[in-house]
């Protein structure tokens, strides 16, 4: 199977989305000059070019793309060639309304934007396969082709008639009989029992709460249908070019894809990442997404998109201060990226994203953005040979599962204040601020290589996952688990006792009497800290090793945190400092040490292979202790025992 290293060849890919069809041909030559000057070695083309490539049904216009492929090859720039299927031409929706998706209220999503396709439409799939077939046949032997990019940011839900028919087929494959479906969905509640398959619909608008098991299955179905679209196009290009890797770009923590399953179908895992430059936790958000993507890739991965400056889809779109874009790009490399790319190369003058920045902004080559891009390109070329392919070692795994997220996000849950991504961020932040590098893992993955497994929350757990957690602890490793975990089985059926009995025994919980969610801003006192968001009325078993208790209120004296041997259960969300202290203590007891001791606040330390990355996320200079003698790859200087990092400064220290 082809992989990222087949493309990088000991370097870091650097470039971005290039949309030359927006510009006259004379601009193409100017672009290539600027790309070469900036050290760009890879561009993604064709992402939104379907209407240009197929102006009318069945017609093909490849001449412009032929010219560009040749120009890129002559310039020594590789092409990531995209199938254009995320944005069908207007004629498709006009001639074939069945290709247009509908939302849960039955409203059609018309052409004029993007992602306006029904993943279940046979017509859409036929046209998508045809354009993909012709692209692959035409450019299979072109020397500029380095990578295939299928579609773009798969994110389309569809509740229309085409999707309804496909949903019924998917359900028949999953359950076989209506009796099995009715049991799995708990349709005895509210008299929802189905007597025929044709009576089943996607979860459209209802008078009151939707059936949560139906919604859960619809999310599973949506992920599977989009995956079918991806694999159909992937298989076409792979047939023509079995030596060329294939990817598609994830959106970080997007709710519509089971990205663990998707990653298994990709040669290269790639992601789009757009932290808010005004968010003080933006660097930690970036680190989380990078850790998750690296874990899905099981090695080096591709940053497919980031912003060179401001985006255009937040309420207020702030530019990146000088140096921040470089810092965040180096952070991605530190956490395993072997490709650093942007959306897009040249900032558009028209269209919906003309205020979204580009590597070449409206200010042109004299603008600060392009000048910073030039500097970054030179630095990536400098460090690439020693960085590319390097692995990251982690003794900690954070567990995450899309199915648990989907089930826990149902309408009728105990608290809408509980948000799965926010919990992931809170627990990851506690480890990140302690300079403890983490992987992510699915709860059914092999956990034997980790000294500590952390579960922020997994509302839904399969029997296999539960046995996996038990085996991890029995093997002598540590487990820390957050509240409301193991509540439901795979059909979103609450387990007897409100939490699986095996987990209750593991953590030393005799009885879980009640969940006590907290209001927004409300806290609860515990021994030594305050809890937020949630609390639980728990009765501890006699064999509990350690207990931290609630103080005052209805839960006074009851356990807030329990430990039984190597297994910890945390029934609230401790405030950030307390959670950081708790996880640091458990990690230390498990034999896990930070990447570097005595790291100042605001500095991130990450080790990739033999290289130590130091990243200053602050606006003030700071001195970092790094005992020994090192070589800074970015400057070529020798560093002895300490280094001073300026505002948004970075160092890559080698032996």
C-alpha positions in Angstrom: 0.0 0.0 0.0 1.5 3.4 -0.9 2.1 5.8 2.0 3.1 9.4 2.8 6.8 8.6 2.8 6.5 7.6 -0.9 5.5 11.2 -1.6 7.7 13.1 0.9 11.0 11.2 0.2 12.7 12.6 3.3 11.3 16.2 3.1 8.2 18.0 4.4 5.5 18.7 1.8 4.8 22.4 1.7 2.1 24.2 -0.3 -1.7 24.4 -0.5 -4.9 24.4 -2.5 -4.4 26.1 -5.9 -7.4 27.2 -7.9 -6.0 28.6 -11.1 -9.3 28.5 -12.9 -10.1 31.7 -10.9 -7.2 33.6 -12.7 -6.1 34.4 -16.2 -3.3 32.3 -17.6 -0.7 35.1 -17.2 -1.2 34.8 -13.5 -0.3 31.1 -13.5 3.3 31.9 -14.5 3.5 34.5 -11.8 2.2 32.0 -9.3 4.8 29.5 -10.2 7.6 32.1 -9.8 6.2 32.9 -6.3 5.8 29.3 -5.4 9.4 28.5 -6.2 10.6 31.5 -4.3 8.6 30.4 -1.2 9.8 26.8 -1.4 6.4 25.3 -2.3 6.8 21.7 -3.5 3.2 20.6 -3.6 -0.1 22.0 -4.7 -3.6 20.6 -4.6 -5.6 21.2 -7.8 -9.1 20.5 -9.1 -11.0 20.5 -5.8 -13.8 22.7 -7.0 -13.3 22.3 -10.8 -16.2 20.0 -11.8 -18.1 22.7 -13.7 -14.9 23.6 -15.5 -14.0 20.0 -16.3 -17.6 19.0 -17.3 -19.3 22.2 -18.5 -22.3 20.2 -19.8 -23.3 16.6 -19.1 -20.8 14.3 -20.7 -18.5 17.0 -22.1 -14.9 17.2 -21.0 -12.5 20.2 -20.9 -9.1 19.0 -19.8 -7.0 21.4 -21.8 -6.4 24.0 -19.1 -5.6 21.3 -16.6 -3.1 19.6 -19.0 -1.3 22.9 -19.3 -1.1 23.4 -15.5 0.0 19.8 -14.8 2.8 20.4 -17.3 3.8 23.7 -15.8 3.9 22.2 -12.3 6.1 19.4 -13.5 8.5 21.7 -15.3 8.7 23.8 -12.1 9.4 20.7 -9.9 6.2 21.1 -8.0 4.1 17.9 -7.3 0.4 17.9 -7.8 -2.2 16.5 -5.3 -5.0 16.0 -7.8 -8.5 16.2 -6.4 -11.6 14.6 -7.7 -14.0 17.6 -7.9 -17.0 15.7 -6.6 -17.7 17.9 -3.5 -19.2 20.6 -5.7 -21.4 19.3 -8.5 -22.1 21.6 -11.5 -25.4 23.6 -11.4 -26.7 21.6 -14.4 -26.7 18.4 -12.3 -29.2 19.7 -9.7 -31.3 21.3 -12.4 -31.5 18.2 -14.6 -31.5 15.7 -11.7 -33.2 17.0 -8.5 -32.7 13.6 -6.9 -29.0 14.5 -6.5 -29.8 17.4 -4.1 -29.9 16.7 -0.4 -32.7 17.7 2.0 -32.5 18.7 5.7 -34.6 17.2 8.5 -37.3 19.7 7.7 -37.6 18.6 4.1 -35.9 21.7 2.7 -33.8 21.2 -0.4 -30.2 22.3 -0.3 -29.8 23.9 -3.7 -26.7 24.6 -5.9 -24.9 27.9 -5.4 -22.7 26.8 -2.5 -20.9 23.5 -2.2 -21.4 20.0 -0.8 -24.9 20.0 -2.4 -25.1 16.3 -3.2 -27.1 13.4 -1.9 -24.6 10.7 -0.9 -27.3 8.1 -1.6 -28.3 9.3 -5.1 -27.5 6.7 -7.8 -27.4 9.6 -10.3 -24.8 11.6 -8.4 -22.7 8.5 -7.8 -22.8 7.7 -11.5 -21.6 11.1 -12.6 -19.0 11.2 -9.8 -17.6 7.8 -11.0 -17.5 9.0 -14.6 -15.5 12.2 -14.0 -13.2 10.3 -11.6 -12.6 7.6 -14.2 -11.7 10.1 -16.9 -9.4 12.1 -14.6 -7.6 9.0 -13.5 -7.2 7.6 -17.0 -5.9 11.0 -18.3 -3.3 11.7 -15.6 -2.3 8.3 -14.4 1.1 8.5 -16.1 1.6 12.3 -15.6 4.9 12.8 -13.8 3.5 15.7 -11.7 0.9 13.5 -10.0 2.0 12.6 -6.5 -1.2 12.1 -4.5 -5.0 11.7 -5.0 -7.3 13.9 -3.0 -10.9 12.5 -3.0 -13.8 15.0 -2.7 -13.3 17.6 0.0 -14.4 17.8 3.7 -17.2 15.2 3.5 -19.9 16.7 5.6 -23.3 16.3 4.0 -26.3 15.0 5.8 -29.3 14.0 3.7 -32.9 13.3 5.0 -34.5 13.1 1.5 -36.2 10.3 -0.3 -33.0 8.8 -1.8 -31.5 8.8 1.6 -34.6 7.2 3.1 -34.5 4.3 0.7 -30.8 3.8 1.3 -31.4 4.0 5.1 -33.9 1.2 4.9 -31.5 -1.0 2.9 -28.7 -0.2 5.5 -31.0 -1.1 8.4 -32.1 -4.4 6.7 -28.4 -5.3 6.3 -27.7 -4.4 10.0 -30.7 -6.1 11.7 -32.2 -8.6 9.2 -35.7 -8.5 10.7 -38.1 -5.9 11.8 -38.3 -7.7 15.2 -34.6 -7.2 15.7 -34.8 -3.5 14.7 -37.8 -2.8 17.0 -35.9 -4.4 19.8 -32.7 -2.4 19.1 -34.6 0.9 18.8 -36.8 0.3 21.8 -39.9 1.1 19.8 -42.2 -0.3 22.6 -41.7 3.2 24.1 -44.4 5.7 22.7 -45.8 2.9 20.5 -43.3 3.3 17.7 -43.2 -0.3 16.5 -42.7 -0.8 12.8 -44.8 -3.3 10.8 -43.0 -2.8 7.5 -39.6 -1.5 6.2 -41.3 1.1 4.1 -42.6 2.8 7.2 -39.1 3.7 8.4 -37.8 7.2 7.6 -34.7 9.2 8.5 -35.2 11.2 11.7 -37.1 14.1 10.2 -38.9 16.8 12.1 -41.1 15.4 14.9 -43.6 16.9 17.3 -41.4 16.1 20.3 -38.2 14.2 21.0 -36.9 11.8 18.3 -36.1 8.2 19.1 -32.4 8.4 20.1 -31.6 4.9 18.8 -33.0 5.9 15.4 -30.9 9.0 15.4 -27.8 7.1 16.5 -28.3 4.6 13.6 -28.9 7.5 11.2 -25.5 9.0 12.1 -23.9 5.6 11.6 -25.6 5.3 8.2 -24.5 8.8 7.2 -20.9 8.0 7.9 -21.2 4.8 6.0 -22.8 6.3 3.0 -20.2 9.1 2.7 -17.6 6.4 3.1 -19.1 4.5 0.3 -18.8 7.6 -1.9 -15.1 7.9 -0.9 -14.2 4.3 -1.4 -15.9 4.2 -4.8 -13.8 7.0 -6.1 -10.7 5.7 -4.3 -11.0 2.4 -6.0 -11.2 4.0 -9.4 -8.0 6.0 -9.0 -6.3 3.1 -7.3 -7.0 0.9 -10.3 -5.3 3.3 -12.6 -2.5 4.3 -10.2 -1.9 1.6 -7.6 1.4 3.3 -6.7 -0.1 6.7 -5.9 -1.5 7.2 -2.3 -5.0 8.4 -1.8 -6.5 10.7 0.9 -9.4 12.8 1.8 -9.4 15.7 4.3 -11.0 15.3 7.7 -12.5 18.2 9.6 -11.3 18.0 13.2 -13.8 16.3 15.5 -16.6 16.7 12.9 -19.7 14.8 14.2 -20.6 13.2 10.8 -17.8 10.7 10.3 -16.6 7.8 12.3 -13.0 8.8 11.5 -11.5 5.7 13.1 -13.2 3.6 10.4 -12.5 6.1 7.7 -8.8 6.2 8.5 -8.5 2.5 7.8 -9.6 3.1 4.2 -7.0 5.9 3.5 -3.4 5.6 2.5 -2.7 8.9 4.1 -4.7 10.6 6.8 -5.1 14.3 6.4 -7.0 17.0 8.3 -8.0 20.7 8.1 -7.2 22.8 11.1 -8.3 26.4 11.8 -7.8 27.4 15.5 -8.9 30.9 16.4 -5.8 33.2 16.7 -7.6 35.1 19.6 -8.4 31.9 21.5 -5.9 31.5 24.4 -6.5 27.7 24.1 -6.0 27.7 20.3 -2.6 26.0 20.6 -4.1 23.2 22.8 -6.9 22.7 20.3 -4.3 22.4 17.6 -2.3 19.9 19.7 -5.5 17.8 20.3 -6.4 17.6 16.6 -2.8 16.8 15.7 -2.6 14.0 18.3 -5.9 12.6 17.1 -4.9 12.7 13.5 -1.5 11.1 14.1 -3.2 8.4 16.1 -5.6 7.7 13.2 -2.7 7.6 10.8 -0.6 5.5 13.1 2.3 7.6 12.1 3.1 10.7 10.0 0.1 12.6 8.7 -0.8 15.5 6.4 -2.0 19.0 7.4 -4.1 19.5 4.3 -5.5 22.9 5.2 -4.8 25.8 7.6 -5.2 29.6 7.2 -2.3 31.8 6.4 -4.2 34.7 8.1 -7.8 35.3 8.9 -10.7 33.1 8.0 -14.1 34.5 6.9 -16.6 32.4 8.8 -16.3 33.5 12.4 -18.3 36.5 13.7 -15.2 38.5 13.8 -12.3 37.2 11.8 -8.9 38.1 13.3 -5.6 37.9 11.4 -2.7 35.9 12.8 -0.2 38.1 14.6 3.3 38.1 13.2 5.0 34.7 13.8 1.9 32.8 14.9 1.4 31.0 11.6 5.0 29.8 11.6 4.7 28.6 15.2 1.5 26.7 14.6 2.9 25.1 11.5 6.0 23.9 13.4 3.6 22.6 16.1 2.0 20.4 13.5 5.4 19.1 12.4 6.4 18.5 16.1 3.3 16.3 16.5 3.9 14.2 13.4 2.9 16.1 10.3 5.1 15.5 7.2 3.0 17.9 5.1 2.1 21.5 5.9 -0.4 23.0 3.5 -2.9 25.8 3.3 -6.2 26.9 1.9 -5.4 28.5 -0.4 -2.4 29.6 -2.4 -3.8 32.9 -3.8 -6.5 34.8 -2.0 -9.7 35.0 -4.2 -10.9 38.3 -5.5 -14.5 37.0 -5.9 -16.8 34.5 -4.4 -17.8 33.5 -0.9 -14.3 33.2 0.5 -12.6 36.4 -0.9 -12.0 37.5 2.7 -10.5 34.1 3.6 -6.7 34.6 3.6 -4.3 33.0 1.1 -0.6 32.3 1.1 -0.4 35.2 -1.3 -2.9 37.7 0.1 -4.5 40.7 -1.5 -1.3 42.6 -0.6 0.7 40.4 -3.0 4.3 39.3 -2.6 5.2 42.4 -0.6 2.6 41.6 2.0 3.5 40.3 5.4 1.6 37.0 4.9 3.6 36.0 1.8 6.9 37.1 3.4 6.2 34.8 6.4 5.3 32.0 4.1 8.7 32.4 2.4 10.4 32.1 5.8 8.5 29.0 6.8 9.1 27.3 3.5 12.9 27.9 3.9 12.8 26.5 7.4 10.8 23.4 6.5 13.2 22.7 3.7 16.1 23.0 6.2 14.7 20.7 8.9 12.8 18.3 6.6 15.5 15.7 6.0 16.0 15.2 9.8 12.3 15.4 10.7 10.3 13.6 8.0 9.2 10.2 9.0 10.1 10.6 12.7 7.8 8.9 15.1 6.3 10.1 18.4 6.3 7.9 21.5 3.5 8.2 24.0 2.8 6.2 27.1 -0.7 7.7 27.5 -3.8 7.1 25.4 -7.0 9.1 25.5 -10.0 7.1 24.4 -12.5 8.6 21.9 -15.4 7.0 20.0 -17.8 8.7 17.6 -20.6 6.3 18.4 -20.3 7.2 22.1 -20.4 10.9 21.2 -23.4 10.4 18.9 -25.4 8.5 21.6 -24.5 10.9 24.4 -25.6 13.9 22.4 -29.2 12.8 22.2 -32.0 15.4 22.8 -33.3 14.0 26.0 -30.1 13.8 28.0 -29.6 14.8 31.6 -27.7 18.0 30.8 -27.2 19.9 27.5 -24.2 21.5 29.2 -22.2 18.3 28.8 -20.4 18.5 25.4 -18.3 15.6 24.3 -15.6 17.6 22.4 -15.4 20.1 25.3 -14.7 17.2 27.7 -12.0 15.8 25.4 -10.4 19.3 25.3 -10.5 19.6 29.1 -8.8 16.3 29.8 -6.3 16.7 26.9 -5.5 20.2 28.1 -4.6 18.9 31.6 -2.1 16.5 30.1 -0.8 18.9 27.4 -0.1 21.6 30.1 1.9 19.0 32.0 4.0 18.2 28.8 2.7 14.7 28.7 2.4 13.6 25.1 -0.8 11.6 24.3 -2.1 9.4 21.6 -5.8 8.8 21.0 -7.3 5.4 20.7 -10.6 3.7 20.1 -11.9 1.8 23.2 -11.6 -1.5 21.3 -8.0 -0.8 20.2 -5.0 -2.7 21.6 -4.0 -0.7 24.7 -1.2 -3.0 25.9 1.5 -0.5 25.0 0.2 2.3 27.2 1.0 2.8 30.9 -2.0 5.1 31.4 -5.4 5.1 29.6 -7.6 8.2 30.1 -11.4 8.2 29.4 -12.9 11.7 29.5 -16.3 10.2 28.8 -17.6 7.3 26.9 -21.4 7.2 27.5 -21.8 4.2 25.2 -19.4 1.2 25.5 -19.6 -2.2 23.8 -19.0 -5.3 25.7 -15.7 -5.7 23.8 -14.6 -2.2 24.9 -15.5 -2.9 28.5 -13.5 -6.1 28.6 -10.6 -4.2 26.9 -10.5 -1.7 29.8 -10.7 -4.5 32.4 -7.8 -6.3 30.7 -5.8 -3.1 30.6 -6.1 -2.7 34.4 -5.6 -6.4 35.1 -2.3 -6.1 33.1 -1.0 -3.7 35.8 -1.6 -0.4 33.9 -3.5 2.7 35.1 -7.0 3.8 34.0 -8.6 7.2 34.8 -12.3 7.5 33.8 -14.6 10.5 33.7 -18.2 10.6 34.7 -21.2 9.0 32.9 -19.1 6.4 31.2 -20.4 2.9 30.4 -24.0 3.9 30.9 -25.4 2.4 27.7 -24.8 -0.5 25.3 -24.4 -0.3 21.5 -28.2 0.2 21.1 -28.3 3.1 23.6 -30.0 0.8 26.1 -29.1 1.9 29.7 -27.2 -0.9 31.4 -28.7 -2.3 34.7 -27.6 -0.1 37.6 -27.0 2.9 35.4 -23.4 1.8 34.7 -22.1 -1.5 33.6 -21.6 -3.8 36.6 -18.1 -4.8 35.5 -17.0 -1.1 35.5 -18.7 -0.5 38.9 -16.7 -3.4 40.3 -13.5 -2.1 38.7 -13.8 1.3 40.2 -15.2 0.3 43.6 -18.7 1.6 43.1 -21.3 -0.3 45.1 -24.3 1.7 43.9 -24.7 4.7 41.5 -27.9 6.2 43.0 -28.4 9.4 40.9 -26.7 11.7 38.4 -26.6 15.3 39.6 -25.8 17.6 36.7 -24.8 21.1 37.5 -26.1 24.3 36.0 -23.8 26.5 33.8 -21.3 28.2 36.1 -22.3 26.2 39.1 -19.6 24.4 41.1 -19.6 21.8 43.8 -17.0 21.7 46.7 -14.8 18.6 47.0 -11.8 17.9 49.3 -9.1 20.2 47.9 -10.8 21.4 44.7 -14.1 22.4 43.1 -16.0 20.4 40.6 -17.9 21.7 37.6 -20.5 20.6 35.1 -21.6 17.3 36.8 -21.7 15.3 40.1 -23.0 11.9 41.1 -24.5 10.3 44.1 -22.3 7.3 44.6 -22.0 4.7 47.3 -18.5 3.3 47.5 -17.6 -0.4 47.9 -15.6 -1.4 51.0 -12.5 -2.3 48.9 -12.0 1.2 47.6 -8.3 2.3 48.0 -8.7 6.1 48.1 -11.6 8.5 48.1 -12.0 12.3 47.6 -15.3 13.4 49.0 -17.9 16.0 48.2 -18.2 18.8 50.9 -21.6 20.3 51.6 -24.9 20.2 49.8 -26.9 17.1 49.0 -23.8 15.0 48.3 -21.9 15.9 51.4 -19.5 13.1 52.4 -20.1 11.0 49.4 -17.2 10.1 47.1 -16.4 12.5 44.2 -13.3 10.6 43.1 -12.6 6.9 43.8 -9.6 4.8 43.3 -9.4 1.0 43.5 -5.9 -0.2 42.8 -4.9 1.3 39.4 -8.4 2.3 38.4 -9.7 5.8 39.1 -13.2 7.2 38.6 -13.9 10.9 38.6 -17.6 11.8 39.0 -17.3 15.5 38.3 -15.1 17.7 36.1 -12.4 19.2 38.4 -11.4 22.8 37.6 -8.4 22.9 35.2 -5.7 23.1 37.8 -7.1 20.3 39.9 -7.6 18.0 36.9 -4.1 18.8 35.8 -2.7 17.9 39.2 -4.8 14.7 39.4 -3.7 13.4 36.0 -0.1 14.4 36.6 -0.1 12.4 39.8 -1.6 9.3 38.2 0.8 9.6 35.3 3.8 9.8 37.6 2.6 6.8 39.7 2.3 4.9 36.4 5.8 5.7 35.4 5.1 8.4 32.8 7.3 11.4 32.8 6.9 14.7 31.0 9.0 15.4 27.9 11.1 18.0 29.8 11.2 19.2 33.4 10.8 22.8 34.5 9.1 24.0 31.3 7.8 27.6 31.8 4.1 28.3 31.4 3.1 28.9 27.8 5.9 26.8 26.3 5.1 23.5 24.7 7.7 20.7 24.6 7.3 17.8 22.2 9.8 15.1 21.3 9.6 13.6 17.8 12.1 10.9 17.2 15.5 12.3 18.5 14.4 15.9 18.1 13.0 18.1 20.8 10.6 20.8 19.7 10.2 23.9 22.0 7.3 26.2 21.1 6.7 29.5 22.9 3.0 30.3 22.6 3.4 33.5 24.5 4.1 37.1 23.3 7.1 37.6 25.8 10.5 36.1 25.6 11.2 33.1 27.9 14.2 31.0 28.8 13.8 27.2 28.8 16.2 24.8 30.6 17.3 22.0 28.4 20.3 20.3 30.1 23.1 19.2 27.8 24.5 20.3 24.5 22.1 20.5 21.5 22.0 21.7 17.9 19.1 24.0 16.9 18.2 22.9 13.4 16.4 26.1 12.7 19.4 28.4 13.3 22.4 26.0 13.1 23.6 27.2 16.5 24.8 25.2 19.5 22.6 25.3 22.6 24.0 24.5 26.0 21.7 23.9 29.0 19.2 26.6 28.1 17.7 28.5 25.3 15.7 31.8 25.0 12.7 31.8 22.8 11.3 35.1 21.6 7.6 36.0 21.0 6.0 33.0 19.3 9.5 31.5 19.1 10.5 28.0 18.3 13.5 25.7 18.4 14.1 22.2 17.0 16.9 20.7 19.1 18.9 17.7 17.9 21.6 15.7 19.5 
